[in-house]
Amino acid sequence: MKRHIYLRMESPEKARELFLSRFDLQTMLPPEEIPTAAALGRVTAAPAMARWSSPAVHQAAMDGFAVTAAATFGATPESPRLLAVGREAFPLNTGHPLPPNTDAVIMVEQIPDPMADPITVEHPTFPWQHVRRVGEDLVAGEMVLPEGSRITPWDQGALLAAGVTRLMVRRLPKVAIIPTGSELTPVAELAAEPPPGRLPEFNSVILAGMVAEAGGIPEVRPIVPDDPGALTRALKEAVAAADLVLINAGSSAGTEDYTYQAVASLGEVLVHGVSMMPGKPTLLGVVNGKPVIGNPGYPVSAVLSFEEFAAPLISGLAGLRPAPRPTLMVHPAQNLPSKPGLTEYIRVTLGRVGDKVIATPLPRGAGVITSLVRADGILKVPALNEGLEEDRAVAAELLAPVEDIEGTLVVLGSHDNTLDLLGTLLRRRDPRLRLSSGHVGSLGGLMALRQGRSHLGGSHLFDEETDTYNVPYIQRYLPGLPLKLINLAWRQQGLMVLPGNPKNIRSIPDLTREGVSFINRQRGAGTRVLLDYLLKQEGLTADAVQGYEREEYTHMAVAVNVLSGTADAGLGILAAARALGLDFIPLLPERYDLVVPETTFQDHRFQTLLAVIRSQDFMDAARALGGYDLQDCGKILWEQ
């Protein structure tokens, strides 16, 4: 099958301009008339004019007596006026219409004896005192709301007060979402994990939610297999029924990516390929005067592409003007290289350390949907840049409230499965607090502390000369920094292998056998330092291990490599092996500590975290993960 090579790549800005300029968002959809009571959040398509005045009659603004103001002139406590009830003074409550020939209200508390007849008036009033006059709020024929107003609850009240029970509003665009791919299965049909070769289809749920948030009405259509004729028919039907069509997946340049062919056969392809990452395969087209977007299949790509092209189109059709996300100057926790020629969007977690907000990058893969779940912000790397520099200020687009960022503890260093557990328990104890963990290795964590880029670090650096953990490295890299070394856990390190151990791997020397492939941790990781020590103990060199240079940043990533068959073994912790059902060959226990500067230790946020660490809830949950010994959990083992 022939591949469709991308048309000339366009920048996100140019692609959006080319696409949106083809449609008159003001007139493309006809307006509709709806009840005012059902119009919350909708946008007026014409001015709304008052049918009657509000109030329609003169009304009392206070509880009291309606009178003719002239009848009270000259009244004093020494020379009061006496007014007959029902003839000269009329009792009434707030909101009641004034009787004929009255023009003022005396508050009931200004009458010495409200139950008397006649009543005694000791002070004069003046015309229209304590009275809501006809049309005080709105006059019949006056404009209540102009065209283009997004209706609020108080707008609804004003409209109904003026007799406007129905009004013309901008119609919400109907958006058809077509999932494509022969390998997809609706999630609702899955009672268990999908069988080999099948994938759960969930992008349509994400996109439907985003359509609704942007102001549209989503309609998810049946999954279309990888067949050009089937996709063309599905697109033709969707265009006839909807105002905008999103085709999810199939917009790339692969041999089974048929979106280009379907759109080109029915209409015009405006853009195929946008110089953004994730989101490069985006396709923008027109069929029968209606916009069609070929949305990439990877979830992160799909979301970012939607935000760039679909969201402004849907909001514009609905008459909405969404406010841009706020921005904040932040400092990357590490160097973030990027491919020149593509605008890259990097998801990050954020937390304030001292006078800086630190941006810790999340996994950058287009399929890593959890990076969207965890993200507090997005860093944009311009197409002409080769990346962002560690600790150099850059603007972040915020996805989380500033209060969340201020309540975040930033921990950079070695990865451990209990850090996510701590984050959950911390939030449960105090919803204002969060834990943001970045996996830069134990040495990277010490460097981050030295440079003031984190609140604390996670470390398990073994020193063979002293036969101890962490202290020699702290003395070398953080001399003079007042800090405490607090144990989190002892954990079991060993070799993770496939169930049944098909390669019969039992020890470190087995990693050098022909046909055995290994997956390593990154430079500076405590696990890699441990591997080097174990190789040295056996008299082996790194180049004897096939795969030594292949790196991952977490124990779970190593475990996934083993589970997927891309490696036969990896060094890691028992909790990661157990989480993915791998066999585990224990080698030795190791100590995992938190390196906590004194300034952090005194911070109320860390004191709350320390209480969580020392809690029975944390210890029980950590033991359930497997491979953790908590004999020293929460103890201060050393101070500097």
C-alpha positions as CSV (number, residue, x, y, z in Angstrom):
1,M,0.0,0.0,0.0
2,K,1.3,3.4,-1.0
3,R,2.3,5.9,1.8
4,H,1.0,9.4,1.6
5,I,4.0,11.7,2.2
6,Y,3.2,14.7,4.3
7,L,2.5,17.9,2.4
8,R,4.8,20.8,3.3
9,M,5.0,20.9,7.0
10,E,3.4,24.1,8.5
11,S,4.0,25.7,11.9
12,P,1.2,25.4,14.4
13,E,0.5,29.1,14.0
14,K,0.4,29.0,10.2
15,A,-1.6,25.8,10.1
16,R,-4.2,27.3,12.5
17,E,-4.4,30.5,10.4
18,L,-4.9,28.6,7.2
19,F,-7.6,26.4,8.7
20,L,-9.6,28.9,10.7
21,S,-9.6,31.5,7.9
22,R,-11.6,29.2,5.7
23,F,-14.7,29.5,7.9
24,D,-16.9,32.4,9.0
25,L,-17.4,31.4,12.6
26,Q,-20.0,34.2,13.1
27,T,-22.4,33.0,10.4
28,M,-21.5,29.4,9.7
29,L,-24.2,28.0,12.1
30,P,-27.7,29.5,12.2
31,P,-28.9,30.7,15.6
32,E,-31.6,29.0,17.6
33,E,-34.3,30.2,20.0
34,I,-34.4,28.5,23.4
35,P,-36.1,29.2,26.8
36,T,-34.2,31.7,28.9
37,A,-34.3,29.3,31.8
38,A,-32.2,26.8,29.8
39,A,-29.8,29.4,28.4
40,L,-27.1,29.3,31.1
41,G,-23.6,29.4,29.5
42,R,-25.0,30.1,26.0
43,V,-24.1,33.1,23.9
44,T,-26.7,35.5,22.6
45,A,-27.1,35.7,18.8
46,A,-29.0,39.0,18.9
47,P,-29.6,41.8,21.4
48,A,-32.2,40.8,24.1
49,M,-34.7,43.6,24.6
50,A,-36.9,44.1,27.7
51,R,-40.6,43.3,27.0
52,W,-41.7,45.3,30.1
53,S,-40.2,47.6,32.7
54,S,-38.6,46.3,35.8
55,P,-40.1,46.9,38.2
56,A,-43.4,47.3,36.3
57,V,-45.0,49.4,39.1
58,H,-43.7,51.6,41.9
59,Q,-42.7,49.2,44.8
60,A,-41.8,49.5,48.4
61,A,-38.1,49.1,49.1
62,M,-38.7,48.7,52.8
63,D,-41.3,47.4,55.2
64,G,-43.4,50.3,56.5
65,F,-46.1,52.7,55.6
66,A,-46.8,54.2,52.1
67,V,-47.7,57.9,52.4
68,T,-47.8,61.1,50.4
69,A,-44.5,62.8,51.3
70,A,-46.2,66.2,51.5
71,A,-48.3,65.0,54.4
72,T,-45.2,64.6,56.5
73,F,-43.6,67.9,55.9
74,G,-42.8,69.8,59.1
75,A,-43.0,66.7,61.4
76,T,-40.8,66.8,64.5
77,P,-40.8,64.8,67.7
78,E,-42.2,67.8,69.4
79,S,-44.8,68.4,66.7
80,P,-45.5,65.1,65.0
81,R,-48.0,64.4,62.2
82,L,-50.8,62.0,62.8
83,L,-51.8,59.9,59.7
84,A,-54.9,57.7,59.5
85,V,-54.2,54.1,58.6
86,G,-55.9,53.0,55.4
87,R,-56.6,56.6,54.3
88,E,-53.3,58.5,54.7
89,A,-50.9,55.7,55.6
90,F,-50.9,52.3,54.2
91,P,-49.0,49.4,55.8
92,L,-47.0,47.3,53.3
93,N,-44.0,45.0,53.0
94,T,-40.9,45.2,50.8
95,G,-41.8,44.6,47.2
96,H,-45.5,45.4,47.5
97,P,-46.8,48.0,45.0
98,L,-47.5,51.5,46.3
99,P,-51.2,52.4,46.6
100,P,-52.5,55.2,44.3
101,N,-51.5,58.7,45.2
102,T,-48.6,57.7,47.5
103,D,-45.0,58.5,46.7
104,A,-42.9,57.5,49.7
105,V,-42.4,54.8,52.4
106,I,-41.7,55.4,56.0
107,M,-39.7,52.5,57.5
108,V,-41.7,50.7,60.2
109,E,-38.9,51.2,62.7
110,Q,-39.3,55.0,62.4
111,I,-42.9,54.7,63.7
112,P,-43.1,54.8,67.5
113,D,-46.2,52.5,67.6
114,P,-46.8,50.7,64.3
115,M,-50.0,49.2,65.7
116,A,-51.6,52.5,66.5
117,D,-54.2,54.3,64.3
118,P,-53.5,57.0,63.5
119,I,-49.7,56.4,63.3
120,T,-47.3,59.1,64.7
121,V,-44.8,60.5,62.2
122,E,-41.9,62.3,64.0
123,H,-39.7,63.1,60.9
124,P,-40.5,64.3,57.4
125,T,-40.0,62.1,54.4
126,F,-39.4,63.1,50.8
127,P,-40.8,62.0,47.5
128,W,-39.8,58.5,46.4
129,Q,-37.9,57.8,49.6
130,H,-37.6,54.0,50.1
131,V,-39.4,53.4,46.8
132,R,-38.3,51.4,43.7
133,R,-39.8,53.4,40.9
134,V,-41.1,52.0,37.7
135,G,-38.2,51.1,35.3
136,E,-35.6,51.7,38.0
137,D,-33.8,48.5,36.7
138,L,-35.0,48.2,33.1
139,V,-37.4,50.2,30.9
140,A,-39.6,48.4,28.4
141,G,-37.7,48.4,25.0
142,E,-34.3,48.8,26.7
143,M,-31.5,46.3,25.8
144,V,-30.9,43.8,28.5
145,L,-28.0,42.0,26.9
146,P,-26.1,42.8,23.7
147,E,-25.3,40.2,21.1
148,G,-22.3,38.0,21.9
149,S,-22.9,37.9,25.7
150,R,-22.3,34.6,27.5
151,I,-25.3,34.2,29.8
152,T,-24.7,34.0,33.5
153,P,-27.3,33.1,36.2
154,W,-27.8,36.8,37.0
155,D,-28.3,37.5,33.3
156,Q,-31.1,34.9,33.3
157,G,-32.7,36.7,36.3
158,A,-32.5,40.1,34.6
159,L,-34.0,38.7,31.3
160,L,-36.9,37.0,33.1
161,A,-37.5,40.2,35.2
162,A,-37.8,42.1,31.9
163,G,-40.2,39.5,30.4
164,V,-37.7,37.8,28.1
165,T,-38.7,34.2,28.4
166,R,-37.1,33.0,25.2
167,L,-34.1,34.4,23.3
168,M,-31.9,33.7,20.3
169,V,-28.5,32.1,21.0
170,R,-25.6,30.8,19.0
171,R,-26.1,27.2,18.2
172,L,-23.7,24.7,19.8
173,P,-21.7,22.9,17.0
174,K,-22.3,19.2,16.6
175,V,-19.0,17.4,16.5
176,A,-18.8,13.9,15.1
177,I,-15.9,11.8,16.4
178,I,-14.8,8.8,14.3
179,P,-12.3,6.4,16.0
180,T,-10.3,4.4,13.4
181,G,-8.2,1.3,13.6
182,S,-8.8,-2.4,13.0
183,E,-6.9,-3.2,16.3
184,L,-9.4,-1.1,18.5
185,T,-12.0,-2.5,20.8
186,P,-14.6,-0.4,22.6
187,V,-13.7,-0.2,26.3
188,A,-17.2,-1.1,27.3
189,E,-16.9,-4.5,25.6
190,L,-13.8,-5.4,27.5
191,A,-14.3,-7.5,30.7
192,A,-10.6,-8.1,31.1
193,E,-7.3,-7.0,29.5
194,P,-7.5,-6.9,25.7
195,P,-6.2,-10.0,23.9
196,P,-2.9,-9.8,22.0
197,G,-3.2,-7.5,18.9
198,R,-6.2,-5.6,20.3
199,L,-6.2,-2.2,22.0
200,P,-8.8,-0.4,24.1
201,E,-10.4,2.6,22.4
202,F,-10.5,5.5,24.9
203,N,-9.4,8.5,22.8
204,S,-13.0,9.1,21.8
205,V,-14.0,9.6,25.5
206,I,-11.1,12.1,25.9
207,L,-12.1,14.0,22.8
208,A,-15.8,14.0,23.6
209,G,-15.1,15.6,26.9
210,M,-12.9,18.2,25.3
211,V,-15.5,18.9,22.7
212,A,-18.1,19.6,25.5
213,E,-15.6,21.8,27.4
214,A,-14.9,23.8,24.3
215,G,-18.7,24.4,23.8
216,G,-19.7,21.7,21.3
217,I,-22.0,18.7,21.4
218,P,-20.0,15.5,20.8
219,E,-21.3,12.4,19.0
220,V,-19.0,9.4,19.1
221,R,-19.4,7.2,16.0
222,P,-18.7,3.5,15.7
223,I,-15.0,2.4,15.2
224,V,-14.0,2.3,11.6
225,P,-11.5,-0.4,10.5
226,D,-8.4,0.3,8.5
227,D,-10.2,0.3,5.1
228,P,-10.2,3.3,2.8
229,G,-13.7,2.7,1.5
230,A,-15.2,2.3,5.0
231,L,-13.5,5.4,6.2
232,T,-14.7,7.5,3.2
233,R,-18.3,6.3,3.7
234,A,-18.1,7.0,7.5
235,L,-16.7,10.5,6.8
236,K,-19.4,11.3,4.2
237,E,-22.2,10.3,6.7
238,A,-20.6,12.3,9.5
239,V,-20.3,15.4,7.4
240,A,-23.9,15.2,6.5
241,A,-25.0,15.0,10.1
242,A,-22.5,17.2,12.0
243,D,-20.9,20.6,11.8
244,L,-17.4,19.4,12.4
245,V,-15.7,16.0,12.1
246,L,-12.8,14.6,14.1
247,I,-11.2,11.5,12.7
248,N,-9.0,10.0,15.4
249,A,-5.9,8.1,14.1
250,G,-5.1,7.3,10.6
251,S,-3.7,10.8,9.8
252,S,-0.1,9.9,9.7
253,A,1.9,8.8,6.6
254,G,1.8,5.0,7.2
255,T,0.5,2.5,4.7
256,E,-2.7,2.0,6.6
257,D,-3.4,5.7,7.4
258,Y,-6.3,6.5,5.2
259,T,-7.6,9.9,6.5
260,Y,-5.7,11.8,3.8
261,Q,-7.3,9.7,1.1
262,A,-10.8,10.0,2.5
263,V,-10.7,13.8,3.0
264,A,-9.0,14.3,-0.4
265,S,-11.6,12.2,-2.2
266,L,-14.5,14.1,-0.7
267,G,-13.1,17.6,-0.3
268,E,-9.8,19.4,0.2
269,V,-6.8,18.8,2.4
270,L,-5.4,22.2,3.6
271,V,-2.7,20.9,5.9
272,H,-1.1,17.5,6.3
273,G,1.7,17.6,8.9
274,V,2.3,20.3,11.5
275,S,5.7,21.0,12.9
276,M,4.7,20.3,16.5
277,M,5.7,17.5,18.8
278,P,3.5,15.7,19.9
279,G,0.9,16.2,17.2
280,K,2.9,16.2,14.0
281,P,0.5,14.0,12.0
282,T,-2.4,16.4,12.2
283,L,-4.5,16.8,9.1
284,L,-6.8,19.8,8.4
285,G,-9.3,19.8,5.6
286,V,-12.7,20.9,4.3
287,V,-15.6,18.7,3.0
288,N,-18.8,20.3,1.8
289,G,-17.8,23.5,3.5
290,K,-17.4,21.8,6.9
291,P,-14.1,21.5,8.8
292,V,-12.6,18.0,9.1
293,I,-9.6,17.3,11.4
294,G,-7.5,14.2,11.2
295,N,-6.4,13.9,14.8
296,P,-3.3,11.8,15.7
297,G,-3.8,8.4,17.4
298,Y,-1.5,8.7,20.3
299,P,-3.5,10.2,23.2
300,V,-1.0,13.1,24.1
301,S,-0.8,14.0,20.4
302,A,-4.6,13.9,20.1
303,V,-5.0,16.2,23.0
304,L,-2.4,18.8,22.0
305,S,-3.7,18.7,18.4
306,F,-7.2,19.2,19.6
307,E,-6.2,22.2,21.7
308,E,-4.4,23.9,18.8
309,F,-7.0,23.4,16.1
310,A,-10.3,21.9,17.2
311,A,-10.9,23.9,20.4
312,P,-10.6,27.4,18.9
313,L,-12.9,26.3,16.1
314,I,-15.6,24.8,18.3
315,S,-15.5,27.7,20.8
316,G,-15.6,30.2,17.9
317,L,-18.7,28.6,16.4
318,A,-20.4,28.6,19.8
319,G,-19.6,32.3,20.2
320,L,-17.3,31.6,23.2
321,R,-14.0,33.5,24.0
322,P,-12.1,31.3,26.4
323,A,-9.6,33.1,28.4
324,P,-6.0,32.1,27.7
325,R,-4.3,29.9,30.4
326,P,-2.2,31.9,32.9
327,T,1.6,31.7,32.6
328,L,4.3,31.6,35.2
329,M,8.1,31.9,34.9
330,V,9.7,28.6,35.9
331,H,13.1,26.9,36.0
332,P,13.6,23.5,34.4
333,A,15.0,20.9,36.8
334,Q,17.2,19.5,34.1
335,N,18.4,20.2,30.5
336,L,15.6,19.4,28.1
337,P,17.0,18.8,24.6
338,S,14.6,19.1,21.7
339,K,14.6,18.4,18.0
340,P,15.1,21.6,16.0
341,G,12.4,22.3,13.4
342,L,9.5,21.2,15.6
343,T,7.7,23.2,18.3
344,E,7.7,20.8,21.3
345,Y,5.2,20.9,24.2
346,I,6.8,19.4,27.3
347,R,4.5,18.4,30.3
348,V,5.9,19.3,33.7
349,T,5.1,19.2,37.4
350,L,5.7,22.4,39.3
351,G,6.7,23.4,42.8
352,R,8.2,26.4,44.4
353,V,11.7,26.0,45.9
354,G,12.9,29.2,47.6
355,D,12.3,32.0,45.1
356,K,12.0,29.8,42.1
357,V,9.3,27.6,40.7
358,I,11.0,24.3,39.6
359,A,9.6,22.5,36.5
360,T,10.2,18.8,36.6
361,P,9.6,17.1,33.2
362,L,7.2,14.2,32.9
363,P,7.7,11.4,30.3
364,R,7.6,13.0,26.8
365,G,6.2,10.1,24.8
366,A,3.1,10.9,22.7
367,G,1.4,7.8,24.2
368,V,2.1,8.6,27.8
369,I,-1.4,9.7,28.9
370,T,-0.5,9.8,32.5
371,S,1.8,12.7,31.7
372,L,-1.3,14.7,31.1
373,V,-2.9,13.5,34.3
374,R,0.1,14.6,36.4
375,A,1.0,17.8,34.6
376,D,0.8,21.2,36.3
377,G,2.0,23.0,33.2
378,I,3.4,22.9,29.7
379,L,6.7,24.3,28.5
380,K,6.8,25.3,24.8
381,V,10.1,24.8,23.0
382,P,10.2,27.0,19.9
383,A,11.0,25.3,16.6
384,L,14.3,27.1,16.2
385,N,15.6,26.1,19.6
386,E,17.5,22.9,20.4
387,G,15.9,22.7,23.8
388,L,15.6,24.4,27.2
389,E,18.5,24.8,29.6
390,E,18.5,23.6,33.2
391,D,17.6,26.4,35.6
392,R,17.2,29.0,32.9
393,A,13.8,30.8,33.4
394,V,11.1,30.1,30.8
395,A,7.4,30.7,30.7
396,A,5.1,27.8,31.6
397,E,1.4,27.6,30.6
398,L,-0.4,26.6,33.8
399,L,-2.7,23.6,34.0
400,A,-3.0,23.7,37.8
401,P,-4.0,26.4,40.3
402,V,-1.2,28.5,41.7
403,E,-2.2,27.3,45.2
404,D,-1.4,23.7,44.2
405,I,2.1,24.8,43.1
406,E,2.8,26.7,46.3
407,G,1.8,23.6,48.3
408,T,4.1,21.2,46.4
409,L,7.2,19.5,47.8
410,V,9.7,18.8,45.0
411,V,11.8,15.7,45.4
412,L,14.4,14.9,42.8
413,G,16.6,11.9,42.9
414,S,16.3,8.1,42.7
415,H,13.0,6.5,41.8
416,D,11.2,4.4,44.2
417,N,7.6,3.0,44.1
418,T,6.8,4.3,47.5
419,L,7.1,8.0,46.4
420,D,3.8,7.7,44.5
421,L,2.4,6.1,47.6
422,L,3.6,9.0,49.8
423,G,2.1,11.5,47.4
424,T,-1.3,9.9,47.7
425,L,-1.2,9.7,51.5
426,L,0.1,13.3,51.8
427,R,-2.8,14.6,49.7
428,R,-5.2,12.6,51.8
429,R,-3.8,14.1,55.0
430,D,-3.8,17.7,53.7
431,P,-5.5,18.3,50.3
432,R,-3.4,21.5,50.0
433,L,-0.1,19.6,49.8
434,R,1.4,17.5,47.0
435,L,4.6,15.6,46.2
436,S,6.3,16.1,42.8
437,S,9.0,13.5,42.2
438,G,11.5,13.7,39.3
439,H,13.6,10.7,38.5
440,V,17.1,12.1,37.8
441,G,19.1,9.4,39.7
442,S,20.7,9.6,43.2
443,L,23.6,11.7,42.0
444,G,21.3,14.0,40.0
445,G,19.3,14.5,43.2
446,L,22.3,15.6,45.2
447,M,23.2,18.0,42.4
448,A,19.7,19.4,42.4
449,L,20.0,20.1,46.2
450,R,23.3,21.8,45.7
451,Q,21.8,24.1,43.1
452,G,18.6,24.8,45.1
453,R,16.3,23.0,42.6
454,S,14.5,20.7,45.0
455,H,13.3,20.5,48.5
456,L,14.7,17.0,49.1
457,G,16.3,14.1,47.3
458,G,16.0,10.3,47.2
459,S,19.3,8.5,47.3
460,H,20.7,4.9,47.7
461,L,24.3,5.4,46.7
462,F,26.5,2.6,48.0
463,D,30.2,3.4,48.8
464,E,32.3,0.3,48.6
465,E,35.3,1.9,50.5
466,T,33.2,2.6,53.6
467,D,30.6,-0.2,53.0
468,T,27.8,2.3,53.7
469,Y,25.2,4.4,51.9
470,N,24.9,8.0,50.9
471,V,27.0,9.8,53.6
472,P,30.3,9.8,51.7
473,Y,28.6,11.1,48.6
474,I,26.8,13.8,50.6
475,Q,30.1,14.9,52.2
476,R,31.7,15.0,48.7
477,Y,28.9,16.9,46.8
478,L,27.1,18.8,49.6
479,P,29.9,19.9,52.0
480,G,28.7,22.3,54.7
481,L,25.0,22.1,53.8
482,P,23.0,21.6,57.0
483,L,20.8,18.6,56.4
484,K,19.4,15.4,57.8
485,L,19.5,11.9,56.3
486,I,16.2,10.2,57.0
487,N,15.6,6.6,56.1
488,L,12.6,5.7,54.0
489,A,13.1,2.0,53.7
490,W,15.5,-0.9,53.2
491,R,14.5,-2.5,49.9
492,Q,15.4,-5.7,48.1
493,Q,17.5,-5.3,44.9
494,G,17.7,-8.1,42.4
495,L,17.3,-9.3,38.8
496,M,13.9,-9.0,37.2
497,V,13.3,-11.8,34.6
498,L,10.3,-13.2,32.7
499,P,8.0,-15.6,34.6
500,G,9.6,-19.0,34.6
501,N,13.0,-17.5,34.0
502,P,13.4,-18.9,30.5
503,K,17.0,-17.9,30.2
504,N,17.8,-19.4,33.6
505,I,19.5,-16.2,34.9
506,R,20.6,-16.7,38.5
507,S,23.4,-14.3,39.1
508,I,25.4,-11.3,37.8
509,P,27.8,-13.5,35.8
510,D,24.8,-14.8,33.8
511,L,24.3,-11.3,32.4
512,T,27.5,-11.8,30.3
513,R,26.3,-15.1,28.7
514,E,25.7,-15.0,24.9
515,G,22.1,-14.5,24.0
516,V,21.2,-12.6,27.3
517,S,20.2,-9.0,26.9
518,F,20.1,-6.5,29.7
519,I,18.3,-3.1,30.3
520,N,20.2,-0.7,32.6
521,R,19.4,2.5,34.6
522,Q,20.7,5.9,33.6
523,R,24.1,7.3,34.6
524,G,24.0,8.6,38.2
525,A,21.3,6.3,39.3
526,G,22.1,4.4,42.5
527,T,21.0,1.1,40.9
528,R,23.6,1.6,38.1
529,V,26.3,2.4,40.8
530,L,25.3,-0.8,42.5
531,L,25.5,-2.8,39.2
532,D,29.0,-1.5,38.6
533,Y,30.0,-2.5,42.1
534,L,28.6,-6.0,41.6
535,L,30.3,-6.4,38.2
536,K,33.6,-5.3,39.8
537,Q,33.1,-7.9,42.6
538,E,32.8,-10.6,40.0
539,G,35.8,-9.4,38.0
540,L,33.6,-8.4,35.1
541,T,33.5,-5.3,32.9
542,A,30.5,-3.3,31.7
543,D,31.2,-4.1,28.0
544,A,30.7,-7.8,28.7
545,V,27.0,-7.1,29.4
546,Q,24.9,-6.9,26.2
547,G,22.6,-3.9,26.7
548,Y,24.6,-2.1,29.4
549,E,24.3,1.2,27.5
550,R,20.5,0.9,27.1
551,E,19.0,3.2,29.8
552,E,15.7,3.7,31.6
553,Y,14.9,6.2,34.3
554,T,12.7,4.1,36.7
555,H,12.4,0.6,38.1
556,M,9.0,0.3,36.5
557,A,10.4,1.2,33.1
558,V,13.1,-1.5,33.5
559,A,10.4,-4.0,34.5
560,V,8.3,-3.1,31.4
561,N,11.2,-3.7,29.1
562,V,11.7,-7.2,30.6
563,L,7.9,-7.9,30.4
564,S,7.7,-6.9,26.8
565,G,10.7,-9.0,25.8
566,T,13.0,-6.2,24.8
567,A,15.4,-7.3,27.5
568,D,15.9,-10.6,29.3
569,A,16.9,-9.1,32.6
570,G,17.1,-5.8,34.5
571,L,18.4,-4.8,37.9
572,G,15.7,-3.3,40.1
573,I,13.5,-3.7,43.2
574,L,11.2,-6.4,44.2
575,A,8.2,-4.1,44.3
576,A,8.6,-3.3,40.5
577,A,8.9,-7.0,39.6
578,R,5.9,-7.9,41.7
579,A,3.8,-5.1,40.2
580,L,4.2,-6.6,36.7
581,G,4.2,-10.3,37.6
582,L,7.9,-10.9,36.9
583,D,10.2,-13.4,38.6
584,F,12.8,-11.9,40.9
585,I,16.3,-13.2,41.8
586,P,17.2,-11.4,45.1
587,L,20.8,-10.1,45.3
588,L,21.1,-7.9,48.3
589,P,19.2,-5.4,50.5
590,E,20.0,-1.7,50.1
591,R,19.1,1.4,52.0
592,Y,17.0,4.1,50.4
593,D,17.2,7.5,52.2
594,L,15.8,11.0,51.9
595,V,18.3,13.8,51.9
596,V,16.6,16.7,53.6
597,P,18.2,20.2,54.0
598,E,17.5,21.8,57.3
599,T,15.4,24.5,55.7
600,T,13.1,21.9,54.2
601,F,13.0,19.9,57.5
602,Q,11.7,23.0,59.3
603,D,9.0,23.6,56.6
604,H,5.5,22.7,57.7
605,R,4.9,20.9,54.4
606,F,7.8,18.5,55.1
607,Q,6.7,18.0,58.7
608,T,3.4,16.8,57.4
609,L,5.2,14.5,55.0
610,L,7.4,13.1,57.8
611,A,4.2,12.4,59.8
612,V,2.9,10.4,56.8
613,I,6.2,8.5,56.5
614,R,6.1,7.5,60.2
615,S,2.4,6.6,60.0
616,Q,1.1,3.0,60.1
617,D,-0.9,3.6,56.9
618,F,2.3,4.2,55.0
619,M,4.1,1.3,56.5
620,D,1.3,-1.1,55.8
621,A,0.9,0.0,52.2
622,A,4.7,-0.1,51.6
623,R,4.9,-3.7,52.9
624,A,2.0,-4.7,50.7
625,L,4.1,-3.6,47.6
626,G,6.7,-6.2,48.5
627,G,10.4,-6.1,49.2
628,Y,10.5,-3.3,51.8
629,D,12.0,-3.6,55.3
630,L,10.8,-0.6,57.4
631,Q,12.8,-1.1,60.5
632,D,14.4,2.3,60.2
633,C,11.5,4.1,58.4
634,G,11.4,7.8,59.4
635,K,14.5,7.7,61.5
636,I,17.1,10.4,61.3
637,L,20.3,8.3,60.6
638,W,22.8,11.1,60.2
639,E,23.1,14.9,60.3
640,Q,25.5,17.4,58.8
